[in-house]
Amino acid sequence: MERLRHHLLETDYTIDGVRERLGSMAASALAREELVPALRATADLDPLAASIRLWWLGVPVPAASLAPEVLGSGLVRADGDQVSATVHLQPWETGGYLVSDRKVRPGDPALRPDHVVGAGGASANLAQLATRRPVGRALDLGTGCGVQVLHLAGRAEHIVATDVNPRAVELARLSWELSGISGVEARTGSMYEPVEDDLFDLIVSNPPFVIGPGAGLTYREAGGDGFCRDLVRRTPGHLNPDGQAHFLANWLHVEGEDWHDRVGGWLRETGCDAWVVQRDVQDPAEYVELWLRDAAEQGTKAYAEHYDRWLAWFDERKVEGIGFGWITMRNSGTLDPVVRVEHLDHAVSLPVGDYVDSVLDAIATAHRVKDLDTALLRTADGLLDERIGLPGAEDPIRIVLRQTQGLRRSREVGTVEAALAGVCDGELALGPLLNVIAELVGDGEIPDSDAVRPLIAEGYFLL
C-alpha cells in the first residue's frame, strides 16, 4: 500500500487535484451522479485522469494507462486489456485516502449485505462536530470505511475503531494504511461489545441511524430510533471523567408527543451534560424517497412496494416527521446534569468542534450558577445590536441581538437586555448593573437576574 500511496500523491490524486482537473461543471454533475462531463474531462487518460476514472468514477481503463503500483495493489481486476477497480478509493479532505465500496447507481446490481459505504456529507458533519481538544484515548464506534480515524489522528494518543461488519474493518485498515496512519486498534463487534471494559476521553459515531421497517442495509438501518437511544444510554459507562461523545442521529416525531421530550428523555437519566441539535425535519414521504434514492432503488420493480411498506410502518407508529441532528454528551461528574434540546436550521460557523466545549460550558454555567447577582458577565465578541423601528420614532419596535460567530443565534430582547449587552465588560457584577440600567431605561422596577440565564446559555454573555 505504501507504493500505491506514493503514486497517488505523486500524480496529484487529491481533493484539490481532482477538483482542478474536473472543473466546476463536471464536479457539480458528478454530485448528481452524472458521469458524462467527468468522463469528458478525463478522456486523455494521463496518470491523474486514469486514477479518477478507475477509482472515483468506477469505469474500466486500459491496463496500459496504469502504473505498476496500481496494477499490483490487489484492489483491481483485469478483464482482457481493461482493468476495473474492486473498491472505491477517494481522496479525503485530511490529505488521506478512504477505501470503500462504490456508491450504487441506478441499474447497478443490489448492494451486497456487507456493503461498506464511503464517506460523504454525514461523515463531514460528524468530523466538524467533534471537539478539537487533544485527548488520550478515542473511540470511533462503527468506523465504516475508517473516515473518522483520519480526523482523530494527530489529536488522540490512542485510537480504537470498531464495526459490526468485518469487511468494514478490513477496508478501514486499507484506508489508514493508504493515509499513513498506524497504531489504530481495530475490533469487530456490535455497539460497545468490543470495548466492554474500556473507557475513553472521546467517542464519535455515525451509527446506522436510518429509521425504517428493518431488514434493510446493515450500515445504515437498525429499525426504529431505539438504536440511537440505546447508544446514548450506554455511552456514560465508557466515558472517562470530562470525556465527550459526539453522535449523528435520527429520531421520530410522533403524533401527540413533543420530540424535545422524546430525545431529551434518552439523555436525562445518563448523568451527563448533553446538547441535542435538530438540523432538519422531513415528512415520512420525503424521508423514504431520500433513502430509496441512496440505495438507487428508483426505477426498480421493488421501488413502489418498498415505498409503500415503509410508509405503512410509519403510519402504524403515528409518525409525522423524522428529525436529523447531533447529540453531544460530556461526563461532567455532577449530580445535577443539564440537557439542552433545540432546533437550529440556520448556517453556523464550521467546524463546530472549534467551539463545542464553550457551548457545553455556557449551557452548564447558566444552569448551575446559583447567584447571578454577583456574577461578572461580559458580552460575547462579535455580537450585533439590530434595531427596527419607524423612521423618526424615538423607540424601536424590535431589538435583536445577533451573533456573528459560533452558532450565529439571534434573539429578540427588551431594552434592558440590549443595554446590558452594551455595558457588560466583566468589571461590575450583574445585580448592580441591572439596578443602574433599570433606573436609566426602565420604569424603576429592577429586573430579575435569572431572566439573563437563557442569554448566558445561548452564548450572548460569558461568565
Residue pairs with C-beta under 8 A, 6 or more apart in sequence:
1 73
1 174
1 177
1 178
2 177
3 69
3 72
4 69
4 70
4 73
4 75
4 178
5 97
5 177
5 178
5 179
5 180
6 69
7 67
7 69
7 70
8 14
8 51
8 89
8 91
8 97
8 178
11 17
11 47
11 48
11 51
11 67
12 21
12 48
13 48
13 51
13 52
13 55
13 91
14 91
14 95
15 91
15 92
15 93
17 48
17 91
18 48
18 52
18 56
18 91
19 27
21 41
21 42
21 48
21 49
21 52
22 30
22 37
22 38
22 41
22 42
22 52
23 41
25 37
26 37
26 38
26 40
26 41
27 38
29 35
29 36
29 37
29 38
30 37
30 38
30 57
33 103
33 105
33 106
35 57
35 59
38 52
38 56
38 57
39 53
39 57
39 59
41 49
42 48
42 49
42 50
42 52
42 53
42 57
43 49
45 53
45 61
45 62
45 65
47 65
47 67
50 61
50 65
50 66
50 70
51 70
53 59
53 61
54 60
54 61
54 66
54 70
54 76
54 83
54 84
54 85
55 85
55 88
55 89
55 90
56 88
56 89
56 90
58 84
58 85
58 88
58 102
59 84
60 79
60 82
60 83
60 84
61 82
61 83
62 81
62 82
62 83
63 71
63 78
63 81
63 82
63 83
64 81
66 76
66 83
70 76
70 83
71 78
71 83
75 85
75 86
75 87
75 89
75 99
75 174
76 83
76 84
76 85
76 86
77 83
77 84
77 86
85 102
87 99
87 100
87 101
87 102
87 171
87 174
88 99
88 100
88 101
88 102
88 103
88 118
89 97
89 98
89 99
89 178
90 97
90 98
90 100
90 118
90 119
91 97
92 98
92 119
92 147
92 150
92 179
93 124
94 150
94 151
94 153
94 179
95 179
96 150
96 175
96 176
96 178
96 179
96 180
96 181
97 175
97 178
97 179
98 118
98 119
98 145
98 146
98 147
98 150
98 175
98 179
99 145
99 146
99 171
99 172
99 174
99 175
99 178
100 116
100 117
100 118
100 119
100 144
100 145
100 171
100 175
101 111
101 112
101 115
101 116
101 117
101 118
101 171
102 118
103 117
103 118
104 110
104 111
104 295
104 296
105 296
106 296
106 298
106 299
107 296
107 299
108 296
111 217
111 295
113 218
114 165
114 166
114 167
114 168
114 218
115 217
115 218
115 219
116 144
116 145
116 165
116 167
116 168
116 171
116 219
117 144
117 145
117 219
117 220
118 145
119 144
119 145
119 147
122 206
122 248
123 144
123 147
123 148
123 206
125 248
125 326
126 148
126 204
126 205
126 206
126 246
126 247
126 248
127 147
127 148
127 151
127 351
127 353
128 350
128 351
128 352
128 353
129 246
129 248
129 326
129 328
129 351
129 352
129 353
129 356
130 148
130 151
130 152
130 202
130 204
130 244
130 246
130 353
130 356
131 202
131 244
131 246
131 353
131 356
131 357
132 155
132 351
132 353
132 354
133 155
133 357
134 155
134 156
134 157
135 155
135 156
135 157
135 200
135 201
135 202
135 243
136 156
136 157
136 158
136 201
136 240
137 156
137 157
137 158
137 159
137 160
137 198
137 199
137 200
137 201
137 202
137 240
138 152
138 156
138 158
138 159
138 160
138 200
138 201
138 202
138 203
138 204
139 159
139 160
139 161
139 162
139 195
139 198
139 200
139 202
139 203
139 204
139 238
140 146
140 148
140 149
140 152
140 159
140 160
140 161
140 162
140 204
140 205
141 162
141 191
141 192
141 203
141 204
141 205
141 207
141 231
142 162
142 163
142 164
142 205
142 206
142 207
142 208
143 149
143 161
143 162
143 163
143 168
143 169
143 172
143 186
144 163
144 168
144 172
144 206
144 219
145 168
145 171
145 172
145 175
146 161
146 171
146 172
146 173
146 175
146 176
146 184
147 175
148 161
148 204
148 206
149 159
149 161
149 172
149 175
149 176
149 181
149 184
150 175
150 176
150 179
150 181
152 159
152 202
152 204
153 159
153 179
153 181
156 201
156 202
158 183
158 185
159 183
159 184
159 185
160 184
160 185
160 186
160 187
160 195
160 198
160 200
161 169
161 172
161 184
161 185
161 186
161 187
162 169
162 186
162 187
162 188
162 189
162 194
162 195
163 169
163 172
163 188
164 188
164 189
164 190
164 191
164 218
165 188
165 218
165 219
166 188
168 219
169 186
169 187
169 188
172 186
173 184
173 186
176 182
176 184
187 194
187 195
188 194
191 230
191 231
191 234
192 234
192 237
192 238
195 238
198 238
199 238
199 239
199 240
199 243
200 238
200 239
200 240
200 243
201 239
201 240
201 242
201 243
201 244
202 243
202 244
202 245
202 246
203 235
203 238
203 239
203 243
203 244
203 245
203 246
204 245
204 246
204 247
205 231
205 245
205 246
205 247
205 248
206 247
206 248
207 222
207 227
207 228
207 231
207 247
207 248
207 249
208 218
208 219
208 220
208 221
208 222
208 227
209 220
209 222
209 225
209 227
209 228
209 248
209 249
209 250
209 324
210 216
210 217
210 220
210 221
210 222
210 250
210 291
211 221
211 223
211 224
211 225
211 250
211 251
211 252
211 287
211 322
212 221
212 223
212 288
212 291
212 310
212 313
213 223
213 309
213 310
213 313
214 221
214 222
214 223
217 295
220 291
220 294
224 252
224 317
225 249
225 250
225 251
225 252
228 247
228 249
228 250
228 251
228 266
228 327
229 266
231 247
231 249
232 247
232 249
232 266
232 267
232 270
232 327
232 329
233 266
233 269
233 270
235 245
235 270
235 272
235 329
236 270
236 271
236 272
236 329
236 331
239 245
239 272
239 329
239 331
240 331
241 331
241 333
242 330
242 331
242 332
242 333
243 330
243 331
244 328
244 329
244 330
244 331
244 356
244 360
245 272
245 327
245 328
245 329
245 330
246 326
246 327
246 328
246 329
246 356
247 326
247 327
247 328
248 324
248 325
248 326
248 327
249 263
249 324
249 325
249 326
249 327
250 322
250 323
250 324
251 259
251 262
251 263
251 278
251 322
251 323
251 325
252 259
252 262
252 317
252 319
252 321
252 322
252 323
253 259
253 281
253 319
253 320
253 321
253 322
253 323
254 262
254 317
254 318
254 319
254 320
255 318
255 319
255 320
256 318
259 278
259 323
260 341
263 276
263 323
263 327
263 341
264 276
264 339
264 341
267 274
267 276
267 327
267 329
267 339
268 337
268 339
270 329
270 337
271 331
271 337
272 329
272 330
272 331
272 332
272 337
273 329
273 330
273 332
273 334
273 337
273 338
273 339
273 360
273 363
273 364
274 327
274 328
274 329
274 330
274 337
274 338
274 339
274 340
275 326
275 327
275 328
275 339
275 340
275 356
275 359
275 360
275 363
276 325
276 326
276 327
276 328
276 339
276 340
276 341
276 342
277 325
277 326
277 342
277 343
277 344
278 323
278 324
278 325
278 341
278 342
278 343
278 344
278 345
279 324
279 325
279 326
279 344
279 345
280 323
280 324
280 325
280 345
281 321
281 322
281 323
281 324
281 343
282 290
282 321
282 322
282 324
283 320
283 321
284 310
284 311
284 314
284 315
284 319
284 320
284 321
284 322
285 311
287 322
288 307
288 310
288 311
288 314
289 307
292 298
292 303
292 306
292 307
292 310
297 303
297 306
326 352
328 356
328 360
330 360
332 364
334 364
334 368
336 367
336 368
338 363
338 364
338 367
338 368
340 363
340 457
344 407
344 409
346 408
347 408
348 406
348 407
348 408
349 355
349 405
349 406
349 407
349 408
352 359
352 407
355 406
358 406
358 459
359 406
359 407
359 459
362 456
362 457
362 458
362 459
362 462
363 457
365 456
365 457
365 463
366 453
366 454
366 456
366 457
367 453
367 457
369 375
369 456
369 463
372 430
372 431
372 449
372 450
372 452
372 453
373 429
373 430
373 431
373 449
374 429
374 430
374 431
375 429
375 430
375 449
375 463
376 426
376 427
376 428
376 429
376 430
376 463
377 420
377 424
377 426
377 430
377 452
377 456
377 461
377 462
377 463
378 424
378 425
378 426
378 461
378 462
379 420
379 421
379 422
379 424
379 425
379 460
379 461
379 462
380 403
380 405
380 459
380 460
380 461
380 462
381 405
382 403
382 404
382 405
383 401
383 402
383 403
383 404
383 421
383 460
384 401
384 402
384 403
384 404
385 399
385 400
385 401
385 418
385 421
385 422
386 399
386 400
386 401
386 402
387 396
387 398
387 399
387 400
388 396
388 397
388 398
388 399
388 400
389 395
389 396
389 397
389 398
390 397
395 415
398 412
399 412
399 413
399 414
399 415
399 417
399 418
400 410
400 411
400 412
400 413
401 410
401 411
401 413
401 417
401 418
401 421
401 455
401 460
402 408
402 409
402 410
403 409
403 410
403 459
403 460
406 459
407 458
407 459
409 458
409 459
409 460
411 454
411 455
411 458
411 460
413 421
413 455
415 441
415 442
416 434
416 437
416 438
416 441
416 442
416 447
417 451
417 452
417 455
419 437
419 440
419 441
420 433
420 434
420 437
420 452
420 461
421 460
421 461
423 433
423 437
424 433
424 461
430 449
430 452
431 449
434 446
434 447
434 449
435 446
437 447
438 444
438 445
438 446
438 447
452 461
455 461
456 462
456 463
